[in-house]
């Protein structure tokens, strides 16, 4: 029995730049994935391979921010 081929969409340079821009804006991974038309896993893998951290930084206006 033959398995269906998985078609992987290659990342373009523009998509990587957009990923970096969204991360700098502190955008959650789920939103980044939606905006780029990718899965969350694909965003995490690409960010990891590019050395980009997807951890959210505390906002200046965060109510839970320690003073």
mmCIF file of the N, C-alpha and C atoms, coordinates in Angstrom:
data_MODEL
# 
_entry.id   MODEL 
# 
loop_
_atom_site.group_PDB 
_atom_site.id 
_atom_site.type_symbol 
_atom_site.label_atom_id 
_atom_site.label_alt_id 
_atom_site.label_comp_id 
_atom_site.label_asym_id 
_atom_site.label_entity_id 
_atom_site.label_seq_id 
_atom_site.pdbx_PDB_ins_code 
_atom_site.Cartn_x 
_atom_site.Cartn_y 
_atom_site.Cartn_z 
_atom_site.occupancy 
_atom_site.B_iso_or_equiv 
_atom_site.pdbx_formal_charge 
_atom_site.auth_seq_id 
_atom_site.auth_comp_id 
_atom_site.auth_asym_id 
_atom_site.auth_atom_id 
_atom_site.pdbx_PDB_model_num 
ATOM 1   N N  . UNK A 1 1  ? 0.842  -1.172 0.000  1.00 0.00 ? 1  UNK A N  1 
ATOM 2   C CA . UNK A 1 1  ? 0.000  0.000  0.000  1.00 0.00 ? 1  UNK A CA 1 
ATOM 3   C C  . UNK A 1 1  ? 0.896  1.248  0.000  1.00 0.00 ? 1  UNK A C  1 
ATOM 4   N N  . UNK A 1 2  ? 0.614  2.152  -0.858 1.00 0.00 ? 2  UNK A N  1 
ATOM 5   C CA . UNK A 1 2  ? 1.401  3.380  -0.973 1.00 0.00 ? 2  UNK A CA 1 
ATOM 6   C C  . UNK A 1 2  ? 0.838  4.439  -0.026 1.00 0.00 ? 2  UNK A C  1 
ATOM 7   N N  . UNK A 1 3  ? 1.744  5.144  0.606  1.00 0.00 ? 3  UNK A N  1 
ATOM 8   C CA . UNK A 1 3  ? 1.343  6.230  1.489  1.00 0.00 ? 3  UNK A CA 1 
ATOM 9   C C  . UNK A 1 3  ? 1.281  7.530  0.688  1.00 0.00 ? 3  UNK A C  1 
ATOM 10  N N  . UNK A 1 4  ? 0.345  8.409  1.050  1.00 0.00 ? 4  UNK A N  1 
ATOM 11  C CA . UNK A 1 4  ? 0.276  9.689  0.330  1.00 0.00 ? 4  UNK A CA 1 
ATOM 12  C C  . UNK A 1 4  ? 1.520  10.529 0.612  1.00 0.00 ? 4  UNK A C  1 
ATOM 13  N N  . UNK A 1 5  ? 1.966  11.243 -0.393 1.00 0.00 ? 5  UNK A N  1 
ATOM 14  C CA . UNK A 1 5  ? 3.130  12.100 -0.220 1.00 0.00 ? 5  UNK A CA 1 
ATOM 15  C C  . UNK A 1 5  ? 2.746  13.335 0.572  1.00 0.00 ? 5  UNK A C  1 
ATOM 16  N N  . UNK A 1 6  ? 3.661  13.747 1.436  1.00 0.00 ? 6  UNK A N  1 
ATOM 17  C CA . UNK A 1 6  ? 3.449  14.963 2.204  1.00 0.00 ? 6  UNK A CA 1 
ATOM 18  C C  . UNK A 1 6  ? 4.137  16.100 1.456  1.00 0.00 ? 6  UNK A C  1 
ATOM 19  N N  . UNK A 1 7  ? 3.365  17.093 1.110  1.00 0.00 ? 7  UNK A N  1 
ATOM 20  C CA . UNK A 1 7  ? 3.920  18.233 0.392  1.00 0.00 ? 7  UNK A CA 1 
ATOM 21  C C  . UNK A 1 7  ? 4.313  19.302 1.411  1.00 0.00 ? 7  UNK A C  1 
ATOM 22  N N  . UNK A 1 8  ? 5.587  19.545 1.541  1.00 0.00 ? 8  UNK A N  1 
ATOM 23  C CA . UNK A 1 8  ? 6.062  20.559 2.466  1.00 0.00 ? 8  UNK A CA 1 
ATOM 24  C C  . UNK A 1 8  ? 6.255  21.872 1.731  1.00 0.00 ? 8  UNK A C  1 
ATOM 25  N N  . UNK A 1 9  ? 5.780  22.925 2.342  1.00 0.00 ? 9  UNK A N  1 
ATOM 26  C CA . UNK A 1 9  ? 5.898  24.253 1.759  1.00 0.00 ? 9  UNK A CA 1 
ATOM 27  C C  . UNK A 1 9  ? 7.224  24.858 2.231  1.00 0.00 ? 9  UNK A C  1 
ATOM 28  N N  . UNK A 1 10 ? 8.070  25.221 1.306  1.00 0.00 ? 10 UNK A N  1 
ATOM 29  C CA . UNK A 1 10 ? 9.360  25.818 1.645  1.00 0.00 ? 10 UNK A CA 1 
ATOM 30  C C  . UNK A 1 10 ? 9.155  27.223 2.198  1.00 0.00 ? 10 UNK A C  1 
ATOM 31  N N  . UNK A 1 11 ? 10.024 27.623 3.129  1.00 0.00 ? 11 UNK A N  1 
ATOM 32  C CA . UNK A 1 11 ? 9.986  28.970 3.685  1.00 0.00 ? 11 UNK A CA 1 
ATOM 33  C C  . UNK A 1 11 ? 10.713 29.914 2.745  1.00 0.00 ? 11 UNK A C  1 
ATOM 34  N N  . UNK A 1 12 ? 10.103 31.044 2.468  1.00 0.00 ? 12 UNK A N  1 
ATOM 35  C CA . UNK A 1 12 ? 10.763 32.064 1.656  1.00 0.00 ? 12 UNK A CA 1 
ATOM 36  C C  . UNK A 1 12 ? 11.501 33.028 2.589  1.00 0.00 ? 12 UNK A C  1 
ATOM 37  N N  . UNK A 1 13 ? 12.418 33.805 2.013  1.00 0.00 ? 13 UNK A N  1 
ATOM 38  C CA . UNK A 1 13 ? 13.149 34.801 2.802  1.00 0.00 ? 13 UNK A CA 1 
ATOM 39  C C  . UNK A 1 13 ? 12.176 35.827 3.385  1.00 0.00 ? 13 UNK A C  1 
ATOM 40  N N  . UNK A 1 14 ? 11.144 36.183 2.640  1.00 0.00 ? 14 UNK A N  1 
ATOM 41  C CA . UNK A 1 14 ? 10.165 37.153 3.115  1.00 0.00 ? 14 UNK A CA 1 
ATOM 42  C C  . UNK A 1 14 ? 9.391  36.606 4.317  1.00 0.00 ? 14 UNK A C  1 
ATOM 43  N N  . UNK A 1 15 ? 9.067  35.315 4.283  1.00 0.00 ? 15 UNK A N  1 
ATOM 44  C CA . UNK A 1 15 ? 8.351  34.708 5.405  1.00 0.00 ? 15 UNK A CA 1 
ATOM 45  C C  . UNK A 1 15 ? 9.217  34.686 6.666  1.00 0.00 ? 15 UNK A C  1 
ATOM 46  N N  . UNK A 1 16 ? 10.497 34.415 6.499  1.00 0.00 ? 16 UNK A N  1 
ATOM 47  C CA . UNK A 1 16 ? 11.405 34.412 7.648  1.00 0.00 ? 16 UNK A CA 1 
ATOM 48  C C  . UNK A 1 16 ? 11.524 35.818 8.231  1.00 0.00 ? 16 UNK A C  1 
ATOM 49  N N  . UNK A 1 17 ? 11.618 36.821 7.369  1.00 0.00 ? 17 UNK A N  1 
ATOM 50  C CA . UNK A 1 17 ? 11.661 38.209 7.853  1.00 0.00 ? 17 UNK A CA 1 
ATOM 51  C C  . UNK A 1 17 ? 10.366 38.580 8.581  1.00 0.00 ? 17 UNK A C  1 
ATOM 52  N N  . UNK A 1 18 ? 9.241  38.130 8.036  1.00 0.00 ? 18 UNK A N  1 
ATOM 53  C CA . UNK A 1 18 ? 7.942  38.397 8.669  1.00 0.00 ? 18 UNK A CA 1 
ATOM 54  C C  . UNK A 1 18 ? 7.880  37.691 10.027 1.00 0.00 ? 18 UNK A C  1 
ATOM 55  N N  . UNK A 1 19 ? 8.394  36.463 10.100 1.00 0.00 ? 19 UNK A N  1 
ATOM 56  C CA . UNK A 1 19 ? 8.446  35.720 11.362 1.00 0.00 ? 19 UNK A CA 1 
ATOM 57  C C  . UNK A 1 19 ? 9.249  36.514 12.395 1.00 0.00 ? 19 UNK A C  1 
ATOM 58  N N  . UNK A 1 20 ? 10.428 36.985 12.005 1.00 0.00 ? 20 UNK A N  1 
ATOM 59  C CA . UNK A 1 20 ? 11.276 37.759 12.920 1.00 0.00 ? 20 UNK A CA 1 
ATOM 60  C C  . UNK A 1 20 ? 10.570 39.036 13.390 1.00 0.00 ? 20 UNK A C  1 
ATOM 61  N N  . UNK A 1 21 ? 9.888  39.710 12.462 1.00 0.00 ? 21 UNK A N  1 
ATOM 62  C CA . UNK A 1 21 ? 9.174  40.945 12.801 1.00 0.00 ? 21 UNK A CA 1 
ATOM 63  C C  . UNK A 1 21 ? 8.064  40.666 13.806 1.00 0.00 ? 21 UNK A C  1 
ATOM 64  N N  . UNK A 1 22 ? 7.296  39.609 13.583 1.00 0.00 ? 22 UNK A N  1 
ATOM 65  C CA . UNK A 1 22 ? 6.201  39.272 14.487 1.00 0.00 ? 22 UNK A CA 1 
ATOM 66  C C  . UNK A 1 22 ? 6.717  38.876 15.866 1.00 0.00 ? 22 UNK A C  1 
ATOM 67  N N  . UNK A 1 23 ? 7.846  38.173 15.913 1.00 0.00 ? 23 UNK A N  1 
ATOM 68  C CA . UNK A 1 23 ? 8.433  37.793 17.206 1.00 0.00 ? 23 UNK A CA 1 
ATOM 69  C C  . UNK A 1 23 ? 8.887  39.036 17.958 1.00 0.00 ? 23 UNK A C  1 
ATOM 70  N N  . UNK A 1 24 ? 9.513  39.983 17.257 1.00 0.00 ? 24 UNK A N  1 
ATOM 71  C CA . UNK A 1 24 ? 9.936  41.236 17.897 1.00 0.00 ? 24 UNK A CA 1 
ATOM 72  C C  . UNK A 1 24 ? 8.743  42.013 18.463 1.00 0.00 ? 24 UNK A C  1 
ATOM 73  N N  . UNK A 1 25 ? 7.590  41.849 17.822 1.00 0.00 ? 25 UNK A N  1 
ATOM 74  C CA . UNK A 1 25 ? 6.377  42.527 18.288 1.00 0.00 ? 25 UNK A CA 1 
ATOM 75  C C  . UNK A 1 25 ? 5.685  41.745 19.404 1.00 0.00 ? 25 UNK A C  1 
ATOM 76  N N  . UNK A 1 26 ? 6.333  40.654 19.852 1.00 0.00 ? 26 UNK A N  1 
ATOM 77  C CA . UNK A 1 26 ? 5.820  39.840 20.956 1.00 0.00 ? 26 UNK A CA 1 
ATOM 78  C C  . UNK A 1 26 ? 4.499  39.143 20.612 1.00 0.00 ? 26 UNK A C  1 
ATOM 79  N N  . UNK A 1 27 ? 4.361  38.723 19.366 1.00 0.00 ? 27 UNK A N  1 
ATOM 80  C CA . UNK A 1 27 ? 3.155  38.052 18.889 1.00 0.00 ? 27 UNK A CA 1 
ATOM 81  C C  . UNK A 1 27 ? 3.196  36.578 19.302 1.00 0.00 ? 27 UNK A C  1 
ATOM 82  N N  . UNK A 1 28 ? 2.101  36.035 19.856 1.00 0.00 ? 28 UNK A N  1 
ATOM 83  C CA . UNK A 1 28 ? 2.073  34.622 20.227 1.00 0.00 ? 28 UNK A CA 1 
ATOM 84  C C  . UNK A 1 28 ? 2.244  33.711 19.003 1.00 0.00 ? 28 UNK A C  1 
ATOM 85  N N  . UNK A 1 29 ? 2.813  32.536 19.237 1.00 0.00 ? 29 UNK A N  1 
ATOM 86  C CA . UNK A 1 29 ? 3.104  31.587 18.153 1.00 0.00 ? 29 UNK A CA 1 
ATOM 87  C C  . UNK A 1 29 ? 1.855  31.208 17.367 1.00 0.00 ? 29 UNK A C  1 
ATOM 88  N N  . UNK A 1 30 ? 0.739  31.065 18.050 1.00 0.00 ? 30 UNK A N  1 
ATOM 89  C CA . UNK A 1 30 ? -0.498 30.686 17.364 1.00 0.00 ? 30 UNK A CA 1 
ATOM 90  C C  . UNK A 1 30 ? -0.917 31.752 16.352 1.00 0.00 ? 30 UNK A C  1 
ATOM 91  N N  . UNK A 1 31 ? -0.765 33.003 16.718 1.00 0.00 ? 31 UNK A N  1 
ATOM 92  C CA . UNK A 1 31 ? -1.129 34.108 15.818 1.00 0.00 ? 31 UNK A CA 1 
ATOM 93  C C  . UNK A 1 31 ? -0.134 34.180 14.662 1.00 0.00 ? 31 UNK A C  1 
ATOM 94  N N  . UNK A 1 32 ? 1.157  33.981 14.968 1.00 0.00 ? 32 UNK A N  1 
ATOM 95  C CA . UNK A 1 32 ? 2.181  33.976 13.921 1.00 0.00 ? 32 UNK A CA 1 
ATOM 96  C C  . UNK A 1 32 ? 1.861  32.899 12.898 1.00 0.00 ? 32 UNK A C  1 
ATOM 97  N N  . UNK A 1 33 ? 1.526  31.712 13.375 1.00 0.00 ? 33 UNK A N  1 
ATOM 98  C CA . UNK A 1 33 ? 1.208  30.598 12.479 1.00 0.00 ? 33 UNK A CA 1 
ATOM 99  C C  . UNK A 1 33 ? 0.026  30.956 11.578 1.00 0.00 ? 33 UNK A C  1 
ATOM 100 N N  . UNK A 1 34 ? -0.992 31.552 12.149 1.00 0.00 ? 34 UNK A N  1 
ATOM 101 C CA . UNK A 1 34 ? -2.177 31.925 11.371 1.00 0.00 ? 34 UNK A CA 1 
ATOM 102 C C  . UNK A 1 34 ? -1.824 32.970 10.313 1.00 0.00 ? 34 UNK A C  1 
ATOM 103 N N  . UNK A 1 35 ? -1.037 33.974 10.697 1.00 0.00 ? 35 UNK A N  1 
ATOM 104 C CA . UNK A 1 35 ? -0.681 35.045 9.757  1.00 0.00 ? 35 UNK A CA 1 
ATOM 105 C C  . UNK A 1 35 ? 0.210  34.544 8.622  1.00 0.00 ? 35 UNK A C  1 
ATOM 106 N N  . UNK A 1 36 ? 1.062  33.548 8.920  1.00 0.00 ? 36 UNK A N  1 
ATOM 107 C CA . UNK A 1 36 ? 1.966  33.028 7.893  1.00 0.00 ? 36 UNK A CA 1 
ATOM 108 C C  . UNK A 1 36 ? 1.366  31.851 7.122  1.00 0.00 ? 36 UNK A C  1 
ATOM 109 N N  . UNK A 1 37 ? 0.206  31.379 7.541  1.00 0.00 ? 37 UNK A N  1 
ATOM 110 C CA . UNK A 1 37 ? -0.414 30.234 6.867  1.00 0.00 ? 37 UNK A CA 1 
ATOM 111 C C  . UNK A 1 37 ? 0.351  28.945 7.114  1.00 0.00 ? 37 UNK A C  1 
ATOM 112 N N  . UNK A 1 38 ? 0.895  28.812 8.321  1.00 0.00 ? 38 UNK A N  1 
ATOM 113 C CA . UNK A 1 38 ? 1.692  27.643 8.715  1.00 0.00 ? 38 UNK A CA 1 
ATOM 114 C C  . UNK A 1 38 ? 1.078  27.002 9.941  1.00 0.00 ? 38 UNK A C  1 
ATOM 115 N N  . UNK A 1 39 ? 1.532  25.789 10.249 1.00 0.00 ? 39 UNK A N  1 
ATOM 116 C CA . UNK A 1 39 ? 1.111  25.160 11.493 1.00 0.00 ? 39 UNK A CA 1 
ATOM 117 C C  . UNK A 1 39 ? 1.959  25.728 12.630 1.00 0.00 ? 39 UNK A C  1 
ATOM 118 N N  . UNK A 1 40 ? 1.462  25.586 13.839 1.00 0.00 ? 40 UNK A N  1 
ATOM 119 C CA . UNK A 1 40 ? 2.218  26.053 14.998 1.00 0.00 ? 40 UNK A CA 1 
ATOM 120 C C  . UNK A 1 40 ? 3.541  25.292 15.084 1.00 0.00 ? 40 UNK A C  1 
ATOM 121 N N  . UNK A 1 41 ? 3.503  23.990 14.818 1.00 0.00 ? 41 UNK A N  1 
ATOM 122 C CA . UNK A 1 41 ? 4.733  23.192 14.856 1.00 0.00 ? 41 UNK A CA 1 
ATOM 123 C C  . UNK A 1 41 ? 5.749  23.706 13.847 1.00 0.00 ? 41 UNK A C  1 
ATOM 124 N N  . UNK A 1 42 ? 5.308  24.054 12.654 1.00 0.00 ? 42 UNK A N  1 
ATOM 125 C CA . UNK A 1 42 ? 6.223  24.565 11.622 1.00 0.00 ? 42 UNK A CA 1 
ATOM 126 C C  . UNK A 1 42 ? 6.867  25.866 12.073 1.00 0.00 ? 42 UNK A C  1 
ATOM 127 N N  . UNK A 1 43 ? 6.103  26.709 12.747 1.00 0.00 ? 43 UNK A N  1 
ATOM 128 C CA . UNK A 1 43 ? 6.634  27.985 13.237 1.00 0.00 ? 43 UNK A CA 1 
ATOM 129 C C  . UNK A 1 43 ? 7.681  27.726 14.320 1.00 0.00 ? 43 UNK A C  1 
ATOM 130 N N  . UNK A 1 44 ? 7.393  26.815 15.248 1.00 0.00 ? 44 UNK A N  1 
ATOM 131 C CA . UNK A 1 44 ? 8.345  26.494 16.305 1.00 0.00 ? 44 UNK A CA 1 
ATOM 132 C C  . UNK A 1 44 ? 9.642  25.914 15.741 1.00 0.00 ? 44 UNK A C  1 
ATOM 133 N N  . UNK A 1 45 ? 9.518  25.011 14.780 1.00 0.00 ? 45 UNK A N  1 
ATOM 134 C CA . UNK A 1 45 ? 10.709 24.383 14.195 1.00 0.00 ? 45 UNK A CA 1 
ATOM 135 C C  . UNK A 1 45 ? 11.549 25.417 13.454 1.00 0.00 ? 45 UNK A C  1 
ATOM 136 N N  . UNK A 1 46 ? 10.907 26.253 12.652 1.00 0.00 ? 46 UNK A N  1 
ATOM 137 C CA . UNK A 1 46 ? 11.660 27.260 11.888 1.00 0.00 ? 46 UNK A CA 1 
ATOM 138 C C  . UNK A 1 46 ? 12.325 28.262 12.826 1.00 0.00 ? 46 UNK A C  1 
ATOM 139 N N  . UNK A 1 47 ? 11.594 28.695 13.836 1.00 0.00 ? 47 UNK A N  1 
ATOM 140 C CA . UNK A 1 47 ? 12.168 29.639 14.790 1.00 0.00 ? 47 UNK A CA 1 
ATOM 141 C C  . UNK A 1 47 ? 13.377 29.022 15.489 1.00 0.00 ? 47 UNK A C  1 
ATOM 142 N N  . UNK A 1 48 ? 13.257 27.779 15.882 1.00 0.00 ? 48 UNK A N  1 
ATOM 143 C CA . UNK A 1 48 ? 14.365 27.097 16.551 1.00 0.00 ? 48 UNK A CA 1 
ATOM 144 C C  . UNK A 1 48 ? 15.581 26.997 15.642 1.00 0.00 ? 48 UNK A C  1 
ATOM 145 N N  . UNK A 1 49 ? 15.364 26.623 14.398 1.00 0.00 ? 49 UNK A N  1 
ATOM 146 C CA . UNK A 1 49 ? 16.469 26.493 13.448 1.00 0.00 ? 49 UNK A CA 1 
ATOM 147 C C  . UNK A 1 49 ? 17.106 27.834 13.105 1.00 0.00 ? 49 UNK A C  1 
ATOM 148 N N  . UNK A 1 50 ? 16.343 28.915 13.239 1.00 0.00 ? 50 UNK A N  1 
ATOM 149 C CA . UNK A 1 50 ? 16.860 30.255 12.971 1.00 0.00 ? 50 UNK A CA 1 
ATOM 150 C C  . UNK A 1 50 ? 17.447 30.897 14.234 1.00 0.00 ? 50 UNK A C  1 
ATOM 151 N N  . UNK A 1 51 ? 17.328 30.204 15.365 1.00 0.00 ? 51 UNK A N  1 
ATOM 152 C CA . UNK A 1 51 ? 17.840 30.747 16.621 1.00 0.00 ? 51 UNK A CA 1 
ATOM 153 C C  . UNK A 1 51 ? 16.953 31.835 17.194 1.00 0.00 ? 51 UNK A C  1 
ATOM 154 N N  . UNK A 1 52 ? 15.657 31.760 16.911 1.00 0.00 ? 52 UNK A N  1 
ATOM 155 C CA . UNK A 1 52 ? 14.691 32.758 17.363 1.00 0.00 ? 52 UNK A CA 1 
ATOM 156 C C  . UNK A 1 52 ? 13.909 32.175 18.543 1.00 0.00 ? 52 UNK A C  1 
ATOM 157 N N  . UNK A 1 53 ? 13.841 32.929 19.644 1.00 0.00 ? 53 UNK A N  1 
ATOM 158 C CA . UNK A 1 53 ? 13.073 32.495 20.804 1.00 0.00 ? 53 UNK A CA 1 
ATOM 159 C C  . UNK A 1 53 ? 11.629 32.973 20.659 1.00 0.00 ? 53 UNK A C  1 
ATOM 160 N N  . UNK A 1 54 ? 10.698 32.075 20.904 1.00 0.00 ? 54 UNK A N  1 
ATOM 161 C CA . UNK A 1 54 ? 9.274  32.434 20.821 1.00 0.00 ? 54 UNK A CA 1 
ATOM 162 C C  . UNK A 1 54 ? 8.674  32.723 22.198 1.00 0.00 ? 54 UNK A C  1 
ATOM 163 N N  . UNK A 1 55 ? 9.526  32.833 23.226 1.00 0.00 ? 55 UNK A N  1 
ATOM 164 C CA . UNK A 1 55 ? 9.013  33.165 24.551 1.00 0.00 ? 55 UNK A CA 1 
ATOM 165 C C  . UNK A 1 55 ? 8.476  34.586 24.545 1.00 0.00 ? 55 UNK A C  1 
ATOM 166 N N  . UNK A 1 56 ? 7.325  34.757 25.127 1.00 0.00 ? 56 UNK A N  1 
ATOM 167 C CA . UNK A 1 56 ? 6.726  36.083 25.195 1.00 0.00 ? 56 UNK A CA 1 
ATOM 168 C C  . UNK A 1 56 ? 7.428  36.891 26.284 1.00 0.00 ? 56 UNK A C  1 
ATOM 169 N N  . UNK A 1 57 ? 7.735  38.121 25.960 1.00 0.00 ? 57 UNK A N  1 
ATOM 170 C CA . UNK A 1 57 ? 8.374  39.021 26.913 1.00 0.00 ? 57 UNK A CA 1 
ATOM 171 C C  . UNK A 1 57 ? 7.287  39.768 27.673 1.00 0.00 ? 57 UNK A C  1 
ATOM 172 N N  . UNK A 1 58 ? 7.492  39.992 28.974 1.00 0.00 ? 58 UNK A N  1 
ATOM 173 C CA . UNK A 1 58 ? 6.471  40.735 29.731 1.00 0.00 ? 58 UNK A CA 1 
ATOM 174 C C  . UNK A 1 58 ? 6.327  42.153 29.190 1.00 0.00 ? 58 UNK A C  1 
ATOM 175 N N  . UNK A 1 59 ? 5.118  42.568 29.076 1.00 0.00 ? 59 UNK A N  1 
ATOM 176 C CA . UNK A 1 59 ? 4.825  43.903 28.560 1.00 0.00 ? 59 UNK A CA 1 
ATOM 177 C C  . UNK A 1 59 ? 4.998  44.940 29.666 1.00 0.00 ? 59 UNK A C  1 
ATOM 178 N N  . UNK A 1 60 ? 5.311  46.140 29.272 1.00 0.00 ? 60 UNK A N  1 
ATOM 179 C CA . UNK A 1 60 ? 5.437  47.241 30.224 1.00 0.00 ? 60 UNK A CA 1 
ATOM 180 C C  . UNK A 1 60 ? 4.109  47.477 30.924 1.00 0.00 ? 60 UNK A C  1 
ATOM 181 N N  . UNK A 1 61 ? 3.012  47.202 30.216 1.00 0.00 ? 61 UNK A N  1 
ATOM 182 C CA . UNK A 1 61 ? 1.687  47.459 30.750 1.00 0.00 ? 61 UNK A CA 1 
ATOM 183 C C  . UNK A 1 61 ? 1.029  46.205 31.322 1.00 0.00 ? 61 UNK A C  1 
ATOM 184 N N  . UNK A 1 62 ? 1.790  45.141 31.520 1.00 0.00 ? 62 UNK A N  1 
ATOM 185 C CA . UNK A 1 62 ? 1.240  43.891 32.018 1.00 0.00 ? 62 UNK A CA 1 
ATOM 186 C C  . UNK A 1 62 ? 0.782  44.047 33.468 1.00 0.00 ? 62 UNK A C  1 
ATOM 187 N N  . UNK A 1 63 ? -0.444 43.624 33.787 1.00 0.00 ? 63 UNK A N  1 
ATOM 188 C CA . UNK A 1 63 ? -0.924 43.765 35.167 1.00 0.00 ? 63 UNK A CA 1 
ATOM 189 C C  . UNK A 1 63 ? -0.171 42.847 36.139 1.00 0.00 ? 63 UNK A C  1 
ATOM 190 N N  . UNK A 1 64 ? 0.452  41.782 35.634 1.00 0.00 ? 64 UNK A N  1 
ATOM 191 C CA . UNK A 1 64 ? 1.157  40.830 36.478 1.00 0.00 ? 64 UNK A CA 1 
ATOM 192 C C  . UNK A 1 64 ? 2.648  41.140 36.578 1.00 0.00 ? 64 UNK A C  1 
ATOM 193 N N  . UNK A 1 65 ? 3.051  42.259 36.062 1.00 0.00 ? 65 UNK A N  1 
ATOM 194 C CA . UNK A 1 65 ? 4.471  42.620 36.040 1.00 0.00 ? 65 UNK A CA 1 
ATOM 195 C C  . UNK A 1 65 ? 4.940  42.968 37.454 1.00 0.00 ? 65 UNK A C  1 
ATOM 196 N N  . UNK A 1 66 ? 6.043  42.328 37.903 1.00 0.00 ? 66 UNK A N  1 
ATOM 197 C CA . UNK A 1 66 ? 6.558  42.658 39.239 1.00 0.00 ? 66 UNK A CA 1 
ATOM 198 C C  . UNK A 1 66 ? 7.107  44.080 39.251 1.00 0.00 ? 66 UNK A C  1 
ATOM 199 N N  . UNK A 1 67 ? 6.946  44.761 40.352 1.00 0.00 ? 67 UNK A N  1 
ATOM 200 C CA . UNK A 1 67 ? 7.391  46.159 40.444 1.00 0.00 ? 67 UNK A CA 1 
ATOM 201 C C  . UNK A 1 67 ? 8.637  46.295 41.257 1.00 0.00 ? 67 UNK A C  1 
# 
